[in-house]
């Protein structure tokens, strides 16, 4: 699933490790999400949406 996590993260000048710490996941999870190798669980998608103050569908494109 395509997403804009890398853009959102870079816009806040956060490393993958910074974002991972804020979400309570590993840096490898963030890397896998950004590269499209892993689709987030629904709870993780909601955490991301809240963290960036955006709707889930603004972050993730399910049609990819």
C-alpha positions in Angstrom: 0.0 0.0 0.0 1.4 3.3 -1.0 1.9 6.0 1.7 3.4 9.4 2.4 5.0 8.5 5.7 8.5 9.4 4.5 7.4 12.8 3.4 5.5 13.4 6.6 8.4 12.3 8.7 10.9 14.4 6.8 8.6 17.4 7.1 9.1 17.2 10.9 12.8 16.4 10.6 12.4 13.1 12.3 14.5 10.0 11.7 12.9 6.6 11.3 14.0 5.9 14.8 12.3 9.1 16.1 9.0 8.1 14.5 9.4 4.5 15.7 9.9 5.7 19.3 6.8 7.9 19.1 4.7 5.0 17.9 6.2 2.3 20.1 7.4 0.2 17.1 10.8 -0.7 15.8 12.8 1.3 13.2 12.6 -1.7 10.9 8.8 -1.5 11.1 8.9 2.2 9.9 11.3 1.2 7.1 9.0 -1.6 6.0 6.0 0.8 6.1 7.8 3.5 4.1 9.0 1.1 1.5 5.5 -0.5 1.1 6.7 -3.9 2.3 4.3 -3.9 5.2 0.8 -2.6 5.7 0.0 -1.3 9.1 -2.4 -2.8 11.5 -5.5 -0.7 12.0 -4.4 0.4 15.5 -1.0 1.5 14.1 -2.7 3.4 11.2 -4.9 5.3 13.7 -1.8 6.1 15.8 -0.1 7.5 12.7 -3.2 9.5 11.8 -3.4 11.0 15.3 0.3 11.7 15.4 0.3 13.7 12.1 -3.3 15.1 12.6 -4.5 13.7 9.3 -7.1 11.2 8.2 -5.8 7.7 7.6 -6.8 8.0 3.9 -4.6 11.0 3.5 -1.6 9.0 4.6 -2.3 5.6 3.0 -3.6 4.9 -0.5 -5.4 1.5 -0.4 -5.8 1.4 -4.3 -2.0 0.9 -4.8 
